[in-house]
Amino acid sequence: MQCRIGCGACCIAPSISSPLPGMPQGKPAGVRCVNLNIQNQCTIWGQPNFPEVCQNFMPSSWVCGETQSEALSRLIQLEILTTPSLH
């Protein structure tokens, strides 16, 4: 599956514990990555500083669904299920 242009759910919903350009402490769940522009496109995608954690994310229909709202909902649910302190 290809990323849905303008979705950006994977740059909003999950937490990222590794440093990101502009976010040296990582990114909390539900917070927009500072590298996501207003069109929900990554401004550092494909650049040398594009984080490995982001490179390794592979979109799939079971995670991304049919719409951005489905993707956000599913990624939020995955965040909850995989964060020990939240369940």
Backbone hydrogen bonds, N-H to C=O, Kabsch-Sander energy under -0.5 kcal/mol:
donor,donor_aa,acceptor,acceptor_aa,energy
5,I,3,C,-0.7
7,C,4,R,-2.1
11,C,8,G,-1.8
12,I,9,A,-1.5
13,A,9,A,-2.4
16,I,27,K,-3.0
20,L,23,M,-2.2
23,M,20,L,-2.6
26,G,23,M,-2.3
27,K,16,I,-2.8
30,G,12,I,-1.1
30,G,13,A,-0.9
31,V,28,P,-1.6
33,C,11,C,-2.0
36,L,33,C,-1.8
37,N,35,N,-0.6
37,N,41,Q,-2.7
40,N,37,N,-2.1
43,T,35,N,-3.4
47,Q,44,I,-2.4
50,F,47,Q,-2.0
55,Q,51,P,-2.3
56,N,52,E,-2.2
57,F,54,C,-0.9
63,V,60,S,-0.8
64,C,60,S,-3.4
65,G,61,S,-1.9
71,A,64,C,-0.5
71,A,67,T,-2.2
72,L,68,Q,-3.0
73,S,69,S,-2.3
74,R,70,E,-2.7
75,L,71,A,-2.7
76,I,72,L,-2.4
77,Q,73,S,-2.2
78,L,74,R,-2.4
79,E,75,L,-2.2
80,I,76,I,-2.4
81,L,77,Q,-2.5
82,T,78,L,-1.6
83,T,79,E,-0.7
83,T,80,I,-0.8
86,L,83,T,-2.3
87,H,84,P,-1.0
